[in-house]
Amino acid sequence: MKMHLIKTNDDTLYQVLHQEPETKQLDLEMMKRKYLCGTVFRKDGMYWFVRKIKEAQVIEENLENE
């Protein structure tokens, strides 16, 4: 399963949990509780329900054939 991420201008990483069209009338606070997220972004006509990734480390694997 691929994890969808958003990186903001200040290099903060967020995991995308759910997206909804902005045209729907939503109770954003209820939706935040439903998806256990603390942040909602609004961009390109969509609400993006996200969770901040507090600590992340890039791990690179060498996939060359031996």
N, C-alpha and C positions, 0 to 999 in steps of 0.2 A: 504494500500500500504506500503510495507516494504522499508525502507530507507537503502541503502547499504553504509557502512562507511569503510574508511581506516584510520588506526591509524599508524602514522609514529614513528620512533625510538625516536623522541623528544616529544612524546605523543600528537602531533597535530592531530586533527580529520578533515577528509575531507569527504564530501558527493560525492559519485560517480554519475555523471550525465549521462555518456555515455561511451561505450567502442567500440573500432574499432581494427581489426587485424592490426598488425604492417606491414604486407606485402602490404597493400594498400598504394598508393602514396597520402598522404594527405597534404593539406595546413593547418598546425597546428594552425596558427594564425587565419585563417578564421573559423576553427572548434571551437576554444576558444570563438570567438565572437558569433558564432551560439548558443553555449550552455551556454553563459554568465558565463564562468569559467575563472579563472586566472592561473590555474595550469594543466599541463598534466604530468602524470607519464607514464613510459614505463617499463613494467614488464611482464614476461611470454609470450612474443610475442604479447602483446596487448598494445594499447594506452588507458590510463585511464583519461578521462576528469573529473576533480573534482573541487569542490568549498570548500574552507576552512570554517570550522565552527568556528566562532570567540568566541562565548560563548556558553557553553553547561552545562546543569545541569542534573544529573541523577535523575529521579523521579521513585521511586519504589512504586508499588501499592500492597496492601495486597489483594490477590485473594482468601483467605480462605472463605469457606462457613460459614455463620453466623447462 
